[in-house]
């Protein structure tokens, strides 16, 4: 389950020990991420057992710096997720060639479900974040 993997990575302190490490969760949807980050931040702030003494980075900070998650074009809450956590940690996936893929309707689904995003945020989710993460020169 994506959330359990997410919690393991966030609370393992691996991103504190290896700050340049990047992790991508795909095929996980993204609607759960704002709730999970809020929950992690609250527990991290209240329970010092969740963090090493040298860790001053909150789970939200670690997610923003080290983690990416993949949204699917048919997710109807992606624009809300961007409004809550920003566009910097999201990538778009089509899940091709699986049965639940968006092809051949990917463009119309993106227009419908991400149309509320600013042009800059849309560009980050559709292309910019992937080129930065994988150091691509396109």
DRENTORKOL-3810 file (N, C-alpha, C; in nm, 4 decimals):
REM DRENTORKOL-3810
@n.u->0.0843; n.v->-0.1175; n.w->0.0000; ca.u->0.0000; ca.v->0.0000; ca.w->0.0000; c.u->0.0889; c.v->0.1240; c.w->0.0000
@n.u->0.0533; n.v->0.2218; n.w->-0.0809; ca.u->0.1351; ca.v->0.3415; ca.w->-0.0988; c.u->0.1528; c.v->0.4204; c.w->0.0297
@n.u->0.0493; n.v->0.4300; n.w->0.1102; ca.u->0.0620; ca.v->0.5096; ca.w->0.2322; c.u->0.1612; c.v->0.4476; c.w->0.3296
@n.u->0.1620; n.v->0.3167; n.w->0.3416; ca.u->0.2547; ca.v->0.2522; ca.w->0.4342; c.u->0.3994; c.v->0.2718; c.w->0.3880
@n.u->0.4231; n.v->0.2615; n.w->0.2599; ca.u->0.5562; ca.v->0.2870; ca.w->0.2058; c.u->0.5965; c.v->0.4317; c.w->0.2317
@n.u->0.5020; n.v->0.5212; n.w->0.2098; ca.u->0.5250; ca.v->0.6634; ca.w->0.2342; c.u->0.5674; c.v->0.6875; c.w->0.3792
@n.u->0.4934; n.v->0.6317; n.w->0.4743; ca.u->0.5261; ca.v->0.6490; ca.w->0.6161; c.u->0.6629; c.v->0.5897; c.w->0.6485
@n.u->0.6928; n.v->0.4741; n.w->0.5939; ca.u->0.8231; ca.v->0.4120; ca.w->0.6186; c.u->0.9371; c.v->0.5028; c.w->0.5729
@n.u->0.9248; n.v->0.5580; n.w->0.4538; ca.u->1.0297; ca.v->0.6450; ca.w->0.4014; c.u->1.0402; c.v->0.7743; c.w->0.4815
@n.u->0.9277; n.v->0.8356; n.w->0.5111; ca.u->0.9281; ca.v->0.9641; ca.w->0.5827; c.u->0.9914; c.v->0.9498; c.w->0.7209
@n.u->0.9545; n.v->0.8453; n.w->0.7946; ca.u->1.0006; ca.v->0.8325; ca.w->0.9324; c.u->1.1294; c.v->0.7505; c.w->0.9481
@n.u->1.1874; n.v->0.7061; n.w->0.8395; ca.u->1.3092; ca.v->0.6260; ca.w->0.8484; c.u->1.4341; c.v->0.7098; c.w->0.8705
@n.u->1.4236; n.v->0.8400; n.w->0.8520; ca.u->1.5374; ca.v->0.9329; ca.w->0.8580; c.u->1.6378; c.v->0.9105; c.w->0.7447
@n.u->1.6031; n.v->0.8282; n.w->0.6462; ca.u->1.6946; ca.v->0.8056; ca.w->0.5345; c.u->1.7171; c.v->0.9346; c.w->0.4559
@n.u->1.6159; n.v->1.0208; n.w->0.4457; ca.u->1.6321; ca.v->1.1462; ca.w->0.3727; c.u->1.7166; c.v->1.2466; c.w->0.4510
@n.u->1.7218; n.v->1.2302; n.w->0.5810; ca.u->1.8080; ca.v->1.3151; ca.w->0.6636; c.u->1.9530; c.v->1.2716; c.w->0.6445
@n.u->1.9751; n.v->1.1417; n.w->0.6428; ca.u->2.1104; ca.v->1.0890; ca.w->0.6245; c.u->2.1606; c.v->1.1064; c.w->0.4810
@n.u->2.0688; n.v->1.1007; n.w->0.3854; ca.u->2.1041; ca.v->1.1121; ca.w->0.2434; c.u->2.0159; c.v->1.2195; c.w->0.1795
@n.u->2.0459; n.v->1.3464; n.w->0.2016; ca.u->1.9555; ca.v->1.4533; ca.w->0.1578; c.u->1.9380; c.v->1.4660; c.w->0.0069
@n.u->2.0281; n.v->1.4108; n.w->-0.0720; ca.u->2.0120; ca.v->1.4202; ca.w->-0.2177; c.u->1.9346; c.v->1.3017; c.w->-0.2763
@n.u->1.8969; n.v->1.2048; n.w->-0.1923; ca.u->1.8198; ca.v->1.0896; ca.w->-0.2388; c.u->1.6794; c.v->1.1336; c.w->-0.2803
@n.u->1.6321; n.v->1.0828; n.w->-0.3929; ca.u->1.4966; ca.v->1.1122; ca.w->-0.4406; c.u->1.4214; c.v->0.9810; c.w->-0.4551
@n.u->1.2934; n.v->0.9836; n.w->-0.4237; ca.u->1.2089; ca.v->0.8645; ca.w->-0.4309; c.u->1.0793; c.v->0.9021; c.w->-0.5008
@n.u->1.0342; n.v->0.8166; n.w->-0.5918; ca.u->0.9102; ca.v->0.8386; ca.w->-0.6649; c.u->0.8137; c.v->0.7253; c.w->-0.6340
@n.u->0.6919; n.v->0.7608; n.w->-0.5981; ca.u->0.5858; ca.v->0.6613; ca.w->-0.5833; c.u->0.4946; c.v->0.6739; c.w->-0.7047
@n.u->0.4825; n.v->0.5651; n.w->-0.7791; ca.u->0.3924; ca.v->0.5684; ca.w->-0.8938; c.u->0.2756; c.v->0.4726; c.w->-0.8706
@n.u->0.1758; n.v->0.4874; n.w->-0.9545; ca.u->0.0530; ca.v->0.4078; ca.w->-0.9449; c.u->-0.0060; c.v->0.4123; c.w->-0.8033
@n.u->-0.0043; n.v->0.5304; n.w->-0.7446; ca.u->-0.0519; ca.v->0.5415; ca.w->-0.6062; c.u->-0.1618; c.v->0.6453; c.w->-0.5904
@n.u->-0.1994; n.v->0.7146; n.w->-0.6974; ca.u->-0.2896; ca.v->0.8292; ca.w->-0.6886; c.u->-0.2280; c.v->0.9334; c.w->-0.5951
@n.u->-0.2897; n.v->1.0495; n.w->-0.5824; ca.u->-0.2289; ca.v->1.1540; ca.w->-0.5000; c.u->-0.3253; c.v->1.2178; c.w->-0.4003
@n.u->-0.4524; n.v->1.1828; n.w->-0.4053; ca.u->-0.5508; ca.v->1.2470; ca.w->-0.3185; c.u->-0.5257; c.v->1.2296; c.w->-0.1702
@n.u->-0.4592; n.v->1.1248; n.w->-0.1303; ca.u->-0.4325; ca.v->1.0957; ca.w->0.0099; c.u->-0.3142; c.v->1.1725; c.w->0.0666
@n.u->-0.2311; n.v->1.2295; n.w->-0.0168; ca.u->-0.1045; ca.v->1.2883; ca.w->0.0281; c.u->-0.1229; c.v->1.4080; c.w->0.1219
@n.u->-0.2101; n.v->1.5049; n.w->0.0942; ca.u->-0.2234; ca.v->1.6158; ca.w->0.1900; c.u->-0.2637; c.v->1.5687; c.w->0.3296
@n.u->-0.3572; n.v->1.4755; n.w->0.3378; ca.u->-0.3981; ca.v->1.4229; ca.w->0.4682; c.u->-0.2808; c.v->1.3526; c.w->0.5367
@n.u->-0.2073; n.v->1.2699; n.w->0.4624; ca.u->-0.0956; ca.v->1.1960; ca.w->0.5202; c.u->0.0135; c.v->1.2916; c.w->0.5692
@n.u->0.0425; n.v->1.3953; n.w->0.4934; ca.u->0.1434; ca.v->1.4917; ca.w->0.5365; c.u->0.0993; c.v->1.5657; c.w->0.6623
@n.u->-0.0276; n.v->1.6040; n.w->0.6668; ca.u->-0.0787; ca.v->1.6716; ca.w->0.7863; c.u->-0.0663; c.v->1.5803; c.w->0.9075
@n.u->-0.1057; n.v->1.4568; n.w->0.8925; ca.u->-0.0993; ca.v->1.3599; ca.w->1.0023; c.u->0.0453; c.v->1.3372; c.w->1.0464
@n.u->0.1350; n.v->1.3205; n.w->0.9502; ca.u->0.2765; ca.v->1.2999; ca.w->0.9827; c.u->0.3355; c.v->1.4215; c.w->1.0537
@n.u->0.3048; n.v->1.5408; n.w->1.0045; ca.u->0.3578; ca.v->1.6617; ca.w->1.0679; c.u->0.3106; c.v->1.6748; c.w->1.2121
@n.u->0.1844; n.v->1.6432; n.w->1.2369; ca.u->0.1320; ca.v->1.6509; ca.w->1.3736; c.u->0.2040; c.v->1.5508; c.w->1.4636
@n.u->0.2164; n.v->1.4272; n.w->1.4188; ca.u->0.2831; ca.v->1.3251; ca.w->1.5001; c.u->0.4313; c.v->1.3559; c.w->1.5182
@n.u->0.4971; n.v->1.4039; n.w->1.4158; ca.u->0.6382; ca.v->1.4402; ca.w->1.4229; c.u->0.6589; c.v->1.5516; c.w->1.5254
@n.u->0.5666; n.v->1.6480; n.w->1.5269; ca.u->0.5774; ca.v->1.7582; ca.w->1.6221; c.u->0.5486; c.v->1.7174; c.w->1.7655
@n.u->0.4609; n.v->1.6214; n.w->1.7849; ca.u->0.4193; ca.v->1.5808; ca.w->1.9193; c.u->0.5036; c.v->1.4696; c.w->1.9788
@n.u->0.5500; n.v->1.3780; n.w->1.8972; ca.u->0.6170; ca.v->1.2578; ca.w->1.9468; c.u->0.7609; c.v->1.2525; c.w->1.8984
@n.u->0.8509; n.v->1.2885; n.w->1.9840; ca.u->0.9919; ca.v->1.2926; ca.w->1.9455; c.u->1.0483; c.v->1.1545; c.w->1.9133
@n.u->0.9769; n.v->1.0489; n.w->1.9457; ca.u->1.0228; ca.v->0.9141; ca.w->1.9114; c.u->1.0244; c.v->0.8930; c.w->1.7601
@n.u->0.9496; n.v->0.9768; n.w->1.6864; ca.u->0.9427; ca.v->0.9617; ca.w->1.5412; c.u->1.0614; c.v->1.0241; c.w->1.4689
@n.u->1.1491; n.v->1.0905; n.w->1.5406; ca.u->1.2583; ca.v->1.1576; ca.w->1.4719; c.u->1.3892; c.v->1.1428; c.w->1.5477
@n.u->1.4943; n.v->1.1429; n.w->1.4708; ca.u->1.6276; ca.v->1.1398; ca.w->1.5298; c.u->1.6584; c.v->1.2796; c.w->1.5843
@n.u->1.7420; n.v->1.2895; n.w->1.6848; ca.u->1.7710; ca.v->1.4201; ca.w->1.7444; c.u->1.8262; c.v->1.5219; c.w->1.6449
@n.u->1.8973; n.v->1.4758; n.w->1.5422; ca.u->1.9562; ca.v->1.5675; ca.w->1.4449; c.u->1.8589; c.v->1.6074; c.w->1.3337
@n.u->1.7380; n.v->1.5512; n.w->1.3343; ca.u->1.6423; ca.v->1.5789; ca.w->1.2279; c.u->1.5572; c.v->1.7001; c.w->1.2631
@n.u->1.5767; n.v->1.8076; n.w->1.1909; ca.u->1.4948; ca.v->1.9272; ca.w->1.2104; c.u->1.3967; c.v->1.9476; c.w->1.0957
@n.u->1.3937; n.v->1.8559; n.w->1.0018; ca.u->1.3046; ca.v->1.8667; ca.w->0.8854; c.u->1.1740; c.v->1.7929; c.w->0.9126
@n.u->1.0633; n.v->1.8623; n.w->0.8961; ca.u->0.9318; ca.v->1.8007; ca.w->0.9142; c.u->0.9034; c.v->1.7049; c.w->0.7987
@n.u->0.8064; n.v->1.6155; n.w->0.8152; ca.u->0.7683; ca.v->1.5292; ca.w->0.7035; c.u->0.7301; c.v->1.6076; c.w->0.5773
@n.u->0.6609; n.v->1.7190; n.w->0.5934; ca.u->0.6265; ca.v->1.8004; ca.w->0.4754; c.u->0.7516; c.v->1.8540; c.w->0.4074
@n.u->0.8493; n.v->1.8956; n.w->0.4873; ca.u->0.9754; ca.v->1.9430; ca.w->0.4300; c.u->1.0456; c.v->1.8310; c.w->0.3537
@n.u->1.0485; n.v->1.7119; n.w->0.4139; ca.u->1.1143; ca.v->1.5979; ca.w->0.3487; c.u->1.0429; c.v->1.5604; c.w->0.2196
@n.u->0.9103; n.v->1.5594; n.w->0.2222; ca.u->0.8355; ca.v->1.5291; ca.w->0.1000; c.u->0.8697; c.v->1.6308; c.w->-0.0079
@n.u->0.8683; n.v->1.7579; n.w->0.0273; ca.u->0.8959; ca.v->1.8627; ca.w->-0.0709; c.u->1.0355; c.v->1.8551; c.w->-0.1293
@n.u->1.1292; n.v->1.8063; n.w->-0.0518; ca.u->1.2677; ca.v->1.7995; ca.w->-0.0972; c.u->1.3037; c.v->1.6676; c.w->-0.1632
@n.u->1.2473; n.v->1.5555; n.w->-0.1155; ca.u->1.2977; ca.v->1.4242; ca.w->-0.1543; c.u->1.1977; c.v->1.3318; c.w->-0.2227
@n.u->1.0693; n.v->1.3618; n.w->-0.2180; ca.u->0.9710; ca.v->1.2654; ca.w->-0.2671; c.u->0.8869; c.v->1.3219; c.w->-0.3810
@n.u->0.8482; n.v->1.2323; n.w->-0.4677; ca.u->0.7576; ca.v->1.2642; ca.w->-0.5780; c.u->0.6484; c.v->1.1575; c.w->-0.5808
@n.u->0.5320; n.v->1.1967; n.w->-0.6264; ca.u->0.4218; ca.v->1.1021; ca.w->-0.6432; c.u->0.3588; c.v->1.1275; c.w->-0.7798
@n.u->0.3051; n.v->1.0226; n.w->-0.8373; ca.u->0.2490; ca.v->1.0297; ca.w->-0.9720; c.u->0.0970; c.v->1.0353; c.w->-0.9682
@n.u->0.0442; n.v->1.1359; n.w->-1.0336; ca.u->-0.1006; ca.v->1.1502; ca.w->-1.0493; c.u->-0.1413; c.v->1.0882; c.w->-1.1821
@n.u->-0.2625; n.v->1.0423; n.w->-1.1872; ca.u->-0.3182; ca.v->0.9891; ca.w->-1.3116; c.u->-0.4168; c.v->1.0908; c.w->-1.3687
@n.u->-0.4258; n.v->1.1017; n.w->-1.5009; ca.u->-0.5109; ca.v->1.2041; ca.w->-1.5615; c.u->-0.6574; c.v->1.1974; c.w->-1.5194
@n.u->-0.7067; n.v->1.0804; n.w->-1.4813; ca.u->-0.8477; ca.v->1.0698; ca.w->-1.4461; c.u->-0.8765; c.v->1.1004; c.w->-1.2996
@n.u->-0.7733; n.v->1.1318; n.w->-1.2206; ca.u->-0.7969; ca.v->1.1705; ca.w->-1.0812; c.u->-0.8623; c.v->1.3082; c.w->-1.0785
@n.u->-0.9736; n.v->1.3177; n.w->-1.0132; ca.u->-1.0482; ca.v->1.4434; ca.w->-1.0134; c.u->-1.0032; c.v->1.5408; c.w->-0.9049
@n.u->-0.9166; n.v->1.4983; n.w->-0.8132; ca.u->-0.8766; ca.v->1.5859; ca.w->-0.7035; c.u->-0.7330; c.v->1.6363; c.w->-0.7138
@n.u->-0.6673; n.v->1.6175; n.w->-0.8264; ca.u->-0.5277; ca.v->1.6583; ca.w->-0.8390; c.u->-0.5109; c.v->1.8091; c.w->-0.8237
@n.u->-0.6000; n.v->1.8879; n.w->-0.8790; ca.u->-0.5899; ca.v->2.0335; ca.w->-0.8644; c.u->-0.6029; c.v->2.0738; c.w->-0.7179
@n.u->-0.6880; n.v->2.0064; n.w->-0.6419; ca.u->-0.7005; ca.v->2.0342; ca.w->-0.4983; c.u->-0.5722; c.v->1.9969; c.w->-0.4244
@n.u->-0.5107; n.v->1.8871; n.w->-0.4631; ca.u->-0.3845; ca.v->1.8448; ca.w->-0.4011; c.u->-0.2773; c.v->1.9493; c.w->-0.4268
@n.u->-0.2684; n.v->1.9989; n.w->-0.5486; ca.u->-0.1706; ca.v->2.1032; ca.w->-0.5819; c.u->-0.1968; c.v->2.2282; c.w->-0.4980
@n.u->-0.3227; n.v->2.2638; n.w->-0.4794; ca.u->-0.3558; ca.v->2.3805; ca.w->-0.3976; c.u->-0.3097; c.v->2.3633; c.w->-0.2534
@n.u->-0.3075; n.v->2.2407; n.w->-0.2044; ca.u->-0.2711; ca.v->2.2160; ca.w->-0.0647; c.u->-0.1223; c.v->2.1917; c.w->-0.0419
@n.u->-0.0558; n.v->2.1231; n.w->-0.1354; ca.u->0.0857; ca.v->2.0905; ca.w->-0.1117; c.u->0.1797; c.v->2.1487; c.w->-0.2168
@n.u->0.1267; n.v->2.2114; n.w->-0.3186; ca.u->0.2095; ca.v->2.2647; ca.w->-0.4255; c.u->0.2286; c.v->2.1643; c.w->-0.5373
@n.u->0.2819; n.v->2.2124; n.w->-0.6472; ca.u->0.2987; ca.v->2.1294; ca.w->-0.7662; c.u->0.4363; c.v->2.0648; c.w->-0.7749
@n.u->0.5280; n.v->2.1020; n.w->-0.6867; ca.u->0.6667; ca.v->2.0587; ca.w->-0.6985; c.u->0.6931; c.v->1.9107; c.w->-0.6848
@n.u->0.6065; n.v->1.8370; n.w->-0.6171; ca.u->0.6319; ca.v->1.6954; ca.w->-0.5941; c.u->0.5439; c.v->1.6021; c.w->-0.6741
@n.u->0.4750; n.v->1.6541; n.w->-0.7751; ca.u->0.3820; ca.v->1.5702; ca.w->-0.8505; c.u->0.4269; c.v->1.5525; c.w->-0.9945
@n.u->0.4100; n.v->1.4318; n.w->-1.0426; ca.u->0.4371; ca.v->1.3965; ca.w->-1.1818; c.u->0.3088; c.v->1.3394; c.w->-1.2407
@n.u->0.2962; n.v->1.3450; n.w->-1.3713; ca.u->0.1795; ca.v->1.2869; ca.w->-1.4375; c.u->0.2199; c.v->1.1540; c.w->-1.4993
@n.u->0.1367; n.v->1.0527; n.w->-1.4809; ca.u->0.1585; ca.v->0.9231; ca.w->-1.5449; c.u->0.0309; c.v->0.8838; c.w->-1.6190
@n.u->0.0460; n.v->0.8038; n.w->-1.7219; ca.u->-0.0709; ca.v->0.7603; ca.w->-1.7987; c.u->-0.1068; c.v->0.6153; c.w->-1.7732
@n.u->-0.0172; n.v->0.5403; n.w->-1.7124; ca.u->-0.0357; ca.v->0.3989; ca.w->-1.6816; c.u->-0.0488; c.v->0.3125; c.w->-1.8064
@n.u->0.0003; n.v->0.3629; n.w->-1.9190; ca.u->-0.0010; ca.v->0.2865; ca.w->-2.0434; c.u->0.0908; c.v->0.1662; c.w->-2.0297
@n.u->0.0567; n.v->0.0494; n.w->-2.0681; ca.u->-0.0595; ca.v->0.0034; ca.w->-2.1434; c.u->-0.1610; c.v->-0.0725; c.w->-2.0577
@n.u->-0.1718; n.v->-0.0424; n.w->-1.9304; ca.u->-0.2652; ca.v->-0.1153; ca.w->-1.8437; c.u->-0.4105; c.v->-0.0834; c.w->-1.8772
@n.u->-0.4998; n.v->-0.1695; n.w->-1.8334; ca.u->-0.6417; ca.v->-0.1513; ca.w->-1.8650; c.u->-0.7008; c.v->-0.0241; c.w->-1.8071
@n.u->-0.6492; n.v->0.0235; n.w->-1.6928; ca.u->-0.7052; ca.v->0.1448; ca.w->-1.6337; c.u->-0.6327; c.v->0.2724; c.w->-1.6792
@n.u->-0.5655; n.v->0.2645; n.w->-1.7924; ca.u->-0.4912; ca.v->0.3789; ca.w->-1.8459; c.u->-0.5867; c.v->0.4858; c.w->-1.8979
@n.u->-0.5317; n.v->0.6020; n.w->-1.9241; ca.u->-0.6124; ca.v->0.7121; ca.w->-1.9760; c.u->-0.6116; c.v->0.7179; c.w->-2.1290
@n.u->-0.5177; n.v->0.6547; n.w->-2.1936; ca.u->-0.5085; ca.v->0.6550; ca.w->-2.3400; c.u->-0.6325; c.v->0.5921; c.w->-2.4019
@n.u->-0.6914; n.v->0.6479; n.w->-2.5026; ca.u->-0.6490; ca.v->0.7607; ca.w->-2.5841; c.u->-0.7120; c.v->0.8940; c.w->-2.5414
@n.u->-0.7582; n.v->0.9032; n.w->-2.4188; ca.u->-0.8294; ca.v->1.0236; ca.w->-2.3730; c.u->-0.7462; c.v->1.1078; c.w->-2.2769
@n.u->-0.6169; n.v->1.0883; n.w->-2.2756; ca.u->-0.5304; ca.v->1.1544; ca.w->-2.1782; c.u->-0.5434; c.v->1.3056; c.w->-2.1831
@n.u->-0.5345; n.v->1.3635; n.w->-2.3002; ca.u->-0.5400; ca.v->1.5104; ca.w->-2.3115; c.u->-0.6715; c.v->1.5673; c.w->-2.2610
@n.u->-0.7810; n.v->1.5051; n.w->-2.2963; ca.u->-0.9106; ca.v->1.5578; ca.w->-2.2501; c.u->-0.9262; c.v->1.5410; c.w->-2.0989
@n.u->-0.8751; n.v->1.4313; n.w->-2.0440; ca.u->-0.8804; ca.v->1.4115; ca.w->-1.8989; c.u->-0.7943; c.v->1.5145; c.w->-1.8258
@n.u->-0.6766; n.v->1.5424; n.w->-1.8792; ca.u->-0.5905; ca.v->1.6439; ca.w->-1.8185; c.u->-0.6594; c.v->1.7792; c.w->-1.8229
@n.u->-0.7172; n.v->1.8148; n.w->-1.9365; ca.u->-0.7886; ca.v->1.9429; ca.w->-1.9474; c.u->-0.9018; c.v->1.9514; c.w->-1.8463
@n.u->-0.9770; n.v->1.8423; n.w->-1.8334; ca.u->-1.0923; ca.v->1.8415; ca.w->-1.7429; c.u->-1.0507; c.v->1.8433; c.w->-1.5957
@n.u->-0.9532; n.v->1.7627; n.w->-1.5587; ca.u->-0.9212; ca.v->1.7452; ca.w->-1.4172; c.u->-0.8098; c.v->1.8360; c.w->-1.3652
@n.u->-0.7293; n.v->1.8912; n.w->-1.4535; ca.u->-0.6229; ca.v->1.9803; ca.w->-1.4104; c.u->-0.6373; c.v->2.1202; c.w->-1.4689
@n.u->-0.7504; n.v->2.1458; n.w->-1.5335; ca.u->-0.7738; ca.v->2.2747; ca.w->-1.5983; c.u->-0.7709; c.v->2.3932; c.w->-1.5031
@n.u->-0.7944; n.v->2.3709; n.w->-1.3748; ca.u->-0.7950; ca.v->2.4799; ca.w->-1.2777; c.u->-0.6538; c.v->2.5227; c.w->-1.2376
@n.u->-0.5526; n.v->2.4447; n.w->-1.2733; ca.u->-0.4154; ca.v->2.4800; ca.w->-1.2371; c.u->-0.3658; c.v->2.5980; c.w->-1.3195
@n.u->-0.2757; n.v->2.6743; n.w->-1.2612; ca.u->-0.2106; ca.v->2.7799; ca.w->-1.3381; c.u->-0.1263; c.v->2.7155; c.w->-1.4479
@n.u->-0.0933; n.v->2.7927; n.w->-1.5499; ca.u->-0.0094; ca.v->2.7398; ca.w->-1.6572; c.u->0.1250; c.v->2.6908; c.w->-1.6028
@n.u->0.1801; n.v->2.7642; n.w->-1.5058; ca.u->0.3098; ca.v->2.7261; ca.w->-1.4488; c.u->0.2994; c.v->2.5936; c.w->-1.3729
@n.u->0.1956; n.v->2.5775; n.w->-1.2899; ca.u->0.1793; ca.v->2.4520; ca.w->-1.2159; c.u->0.1513; c.v->2.3354; c.w->-1.3097
@n.u->0.0692; n.v->2.3585; n.w->-1.4099; ca.u->0.0402; ca.v->2.2527; ca.w->-1.5071; c.u->0.1679; c.v->2.2092; c.w->-1.5786
@n.u->0.2501; n.v->2.3046; n.w->-1.6175; ca.u->0.3762; ca.v->2.2720; ca.w->-1.6850; c.u->0.4685; c.v->2.1923; c.w->-1.5921
@n.u->0.4693; n.v->2.2246; n.w->-1.4636; ca.u->0.5535; ca.v->2.1510; ca.w->-1.3687; c.u->0.5067; c.v->2.0059; c.w->-1.3574
@n.u->0.3761; n.v->1.9852; n.w->-1.3422; ca.u->0.3225; ca.v->1.8495; ca.w->-1.3236; c.u->0.3385; c.v->1.7665; c.w->-1.4509
@n.u->0.3126; n.v->1.8259; n.w->-1.5650; ca.u->0.3161; ca.v->1.7497; ca.w->-1.6902; c.u->0.4565; c.v->1.7242; c.w->-1.7419
@n.u->0.5508; n.v->1.8135; n.w->-1.7120; ca.u->0.6829; ca.v->1.7980; ca.w->-1.7716; c.u->0.7982; c.v->1.8450; c.w->-1.6832
@n.u->0.7837; n.v->1.9601; n.w->-1.6252; ca.u->0.8945; ca.v->2.0246; ca.w->-1.5543; c.u->0.9524; c.v->1.9438; c.w->-1.4402
@n.u->0.8668; n.v->1.8850; n.w->-1.3578; ca.u->0.9166; ca.v->1.8077; ca.w->-1.2442; c.u->0.9947; c.v->1.6839; c.w->-1.2907
@n.u->0.9465; n.v->1.6204; n.w->-1.3943; ca.u->1.0151; ca.v->1.5008; ca.w->-1.4462; c.u->1.1504; c.v->1.5383; c.w->-1.5041
@n.u->1.1583; n.v->1.6480; n.w->-1.5779; ca.u->1.2879; ca.v->1.6879; ca.w->-1.6346; c.u->1.3871; c.v->1.7256; c.w->-1.5255
@n.u->1.3377; n.v->1.7885; n.w->-1.4187; ca.u->1.4250; ca.v->1.8229; ca.w->-1.3047; c.u->1.4689; c.v->1.6978; c.w->-1.2294
@n.u->1.3747; n.v->1.6096; n.w->-1.1992; ca.u->1.4036; ca.v->1.4887; ca.w->-1.1232; c.u->1.5033; c.v->1.3990; c.w->-1.1948
@n.u->1.4812; n.v->1.3769; n.w->-1.3222; ca.u->1.5652; ca.v->1.2848; ca.w->-1.3982; c.u->1.6774; c.v->1.3557; c.w->-1.4747
@n.u->1.6963; n.v->1.4838; n.w->-1.4454; ca.u->1.7989; ca.v->1.5689; ca.w->-1.5112; c.u->1.8001; c.v->1.5483; c.w->-1.6629
@n.u->1.6830; n.v->1.5677; n.w->-1.7215; ca.u->1.6678; ca.v->1.5563; ca.w->-1.8655; c.u->1.6837; c.v->1.6938; c.w->-1.9294
@n.u->1.7392; n.v->1.6987; n.w->-2.0464; ca.u->1.7445; ca.v->1.8242; ca.w->-2.1213; c.u->1.6579; c.v->1.8064; c.w->-2.2457
@n.u->1.5377; n.v->1.8566; n.w->-2.2352; ca.u->1.4420; ca.v->1.8416; ca.w->-2.3456; c.u->1.4223; c.v->1.9725; c.w->-2.4178
END
